[in-house]
Amino acid sequence: MQYNYCGRSGVQLPKLSLGLWHNFGSVDDFGTATQMLVRAFDAGIVHFDLANNYGPEPGSAEENFGRILRTELQGHRDEMFVSSKAGHDMWAGVYGTGSSRKNLIASCDQSLRRTGLDYFDIFYSHRYDGVTPVEETMEALIQLVRQGKALYVGISKYPPEQQALAYKILQEAHVPCLLSQYRCSLFDRKAQKANFQLAADAGSGIICFSPLAQGLLTGKYNNGIPADSRAAKQSGFLQTSQVTAERVAAARSLQKIAEERGQTLAQMALAWVLSDPRVTSVIIGTSSVAQLDDNLHTLNHLTFSSDELQRMDDIVANPAISF
Ligand SMILES: NC(=O)c1ccc[n+]([C@@H]2O[C@H](COP(=O)([O-])OP(=O)(O)OC[C@H]3O[C@@H](n4cnc5c(N)ncnc54)[C@H](OP(=O)(O)O)[C@@H]3O)[C@@H](O)[C@H]2O)c1
């Protein structure tokens, strides 16, 4: 594994991190989930990304993570970096969602109970909710650090204005923002343009989610929708309507470049996100150990020629591809 320092901090993260949004819930095969987590850890993927609502059922990914940690990975807690988040819909009533202090503090306590952890390495505000003052949300994160429930804090998907304010409040409290989490892939460059430089200037690391556009950037949809794919699953967030002819055509063209490079499309797509020097790590999601192994080979070829980059830019230039 290769590691990067997180912004201006002493924390290193693996270039590939593992996310538990899909494939680790109570509806999923627990044996496969266990194998993926253990294989990832053995390969040096020591950062695991969770959130209160990951499942389904919401919360079950945290429960399964805790179960695997207590059995297969017992004694290794200090070798890993574990995150959780709060902000999206989680429990019934007005306090079970949003970015209020009430939601974040209660949610972190629930997540600690579900995972069985004493503390999270990083706890995020999962989103800016459009209403709660950024000051209130950041004060909740600072409180979690002061209480010892989180070592570091982060923000996810914050629009630029609220992102800049969050950094300022956290810096003034001497609890700097360790990581800023944004969606980024060959099909989605919005955060790269709008948010990355703000994060880099503030000394925050950047960690990217959905680097494979939920599987669209793997070639798996080139000949229709496979029955075991995320788009076909009822619990998957990728809708069949998002598997459009334009995106599939772009994936096919990109795959040709990947083949010339001696890579799979998934490997090339991950390498592209990592080629931005501001990016600390990409969070991958996998549904099998074979996919995990495929993605690990990304690290063997991370650089691009200017010709390759230009050809890739040309392929994704069509706004209909933007995801
Ligand atoms: N902060 C936030 O709001 C936020 C939002 C979303 C995600 N995240 C984090 O980011 C993580 C990753 O997101 P993501 O799951 O959307 O990432 P992704 O890497 O874009 O998509 C993962 C999916 O791609 C397919 N895949 C992966 N490797 C493959 C390979 N080598 N060959 C073929 N198919 C492959 C699998 O789909 P199949 O299931 O079809 O096999 C897998 O489930 C999440 O788990 C979560 O931790 C955070």
The ligand as an SDF file (V2000), in Angstrom:
LIG
                    3D

 48 52  0  0  0  0  0  0  0  0999 V2000
  -19.9690   11.4810    1.9910 N   0  0  0  0  0  0  0  0  0  0  0  0
  -20.9520   10.9940    1.2960 C   0  0  0  0  0  0  0  0  0  0  0  0
  -22.0220   11.5760    1.2080 O   0  0  0  0  0  0  0  0  0  0  0  0
  -20.7670    9.7200    0.5530 C   0  0  0  0  0  0  0  0  0  0  0  0
  -21.6630    9.3840   -0.4770 C   0  0  0  0  0  0  0  0  0  0  0  0
  -21.4570    8.1990   -1.1660 C   0  0  0  0  0  0  0  0  0  0  0  0
  -20.3930    7.3600   -0.8320 C   0  0  0  0  0  0  0  0  0  0  0  0
  -19.5590    7.6960    0.1890 N   0  0  0  0  0  0  0  0  0  0  0  0
  -18.4560    6.7990    0.5860 C   0  0  0  0  0  0  0  0  0  0  0  0
  -17.7280    6.3870   -0.5500 O   0  0  0  0  0  0  0  0  0  0  0  0
  -17.7060    4.9640   -0.6280 C   0  0  0  0  0  0  0  0  0  0  0  0
  -17.5760    4.5060   -2.0440 C   0  0  0  0  0  0  0  0  0  0  0  0
  -18.7050    4.9210   -2.8030 O   0  0  0  0  0  0  0  0  0  0  0  0
  -19.2230    4.0000   -3.9690 P   0  0  0  0  0  0  0  0  0  0  0  0
  -19.5270    2.6400   -3.4160 O   0  0  0  0  0  0  0  0  0  0  0  0
  -20.2620    4.7370   -4.7090 O   0  0  0  0  0  0  0  0  0  0  0  0
  -17.8650    3.8680   -4.8540 O   0  0  0  0  0  0  0  0  0  0  0  0
  -17.5460    3.3990   -6.3250 P   0  0  0  0  0  0  0  0  0  0  0  0
  -16.1640    2.8540   -6.2270 O   0  0  0  0  0  0  0  0  0  0  0  0
  -17.7940    4.4990   -7.2810 O   0  0  0  0  0  0  0  0  0  0  0  0
  -18.5880    2.2420   -6.6630 O   0  0  0  0  0  0  0  0  0  0  0  0
  -18.4960    0.9930   -6.0610 C   0  0  0  0  0  0  0  0  0  0  0  0
  -19.1650   -0.0690   -6.9310 C   0  0  0  0  0  0  0  0  0  0  0  0
  -18.4660   -0.2040   -8.1620 O   0  0  0  0  0  0  0  0  0  0  0  0
  -18.3800   -1.5630   -8.5340 C   0  0  0  0  0  0  0  0  0  0  0  0
  -16.9690   -1.9580   -8.5590 N   0  0  0  0  0  0  0  0  0  0  0  0
  -15.9720   -1.5980   -7.7170 C   0  0  0  0  0  0  0  0  0  0  0  0
  -14.8010   -2.0980   -8.1130 N   0  0  0  0  0  0  0  0  0  0  0  0
  -15.0610   -2.8130   -9.2300 C   0  0  0  0  0  0  0  0  0  0  0  0
  -14.2530   -3.5590  -10.1190 C   0  0  0  0  0  0  0  0  0  0  0  0
  -12.9390   -3.6540   -9.9340 N   0  0  0  0  0  0  0  0  0  0  0  0
  -14.8470   -4.1630  -11.1710 N   0  0  0  0  0  0  0  0  0  0  0  0
  -16.1710   -4.0700  -11.3920 C   0  0  0  0  0  0  0  0  0  0  0  0
  -16.9950   -3.3580  -10.5810 N   0  0  0  0  0  0  0  0  0  0  0  0
  -16.4370   -2.7350   -9.5210 C   0  0  0  0  0  0  0  0  0  0  0  0
  -19.1880   -2.3430   -7.5150 C   0  0  0  0  0  0  0  0  0  0  0  0
  -20.5200   -2.3880   -8.0170 O   0  0  0  0  0  0  0  0  0  0  0  0
  -21.4580   -3.6900   -7.9710 P   0  0  0  0  0  0  0  0  0  0  0  0
  -22.1030   -3.6220   -6.6480 O   0  0  0  0  0  0  0  0  0  0  0  0
  -22.3840   -3.4480   -9.1280 O   0  0  0  0  0  0  0  0  0  0  0  0
  -20.5930   -4.9000   -8.1360 O   0  0  0  0  0  0  0  0  0  0  0  0
  -19.1300   -1.4560   -6.3100 C   0  0  0  0  0  0  0  0  0  0  0  0
  -20.1940   -1.6810   -5.4210 O   0  0  0  0  0  0  0  0  0  0  0  0
  -18.9650    4.5400    0.1200 C   0  0  0  0  0  0  0  0  0  0  0  0
  -18.9250    3.2040    0.5810 O   0  0  0  0  0  0  0  0  0  0  0  0
  -18.9800    5.5250    1.2520 C   0  0  0  0  0  0  0  0  0  0  0  0
  -18.0730    5.1220    2.2610 O   0  0  0  0  0  0  0  0  0  0  0  0
  -19.7210    8.8640    0.8720 C   0  0  0  0  0  0  0  0  0  0  0  0
  1  2  1  0
  2  3  2  0
  2  4  1  0
  4  5  1  0
  4 48  2  0
  5  6  2  0
  6  7  1  0
  7  8  2  0
  8  9  1  0
  8 48  1  0
  9 10  1  0
  9 46  1  0
 10 11  1  0
 11 12  1  0
 11 44  1  0
 12 13  1  0
 13 14  1  0
 14 15  2  0
 14 16  1  0
 14 17  1  0
 17 18  1  0
 18 19  2  0
 18 20  1  0
 18 21  1  0
 21 22  1  0
 22 23  1  0
 23 24  1  0
 23 42  1  0
 24 25  1  0
 25 26  1  0
 25 36  1  0
 26 27  1  0
 26 35  1  0
 27 28  2  0
 28 29  1  0
 29 30  1  0
 29 35  2  0
 30 31  1  0
 30 32  2  0
 32 33  1  0
 33 34  2  0
 34 35  1  0
 36 37  1  0
 36 42  1  0
 37 38  1  0
 38 39  2  0
 38 40  1  0
 38 41  1  0
 42 43  1  0
 44 45  1  0
 44 46  1  0
 46 47  1  0
M  CHG  2   8   1  16  -1
M  END
$$$$
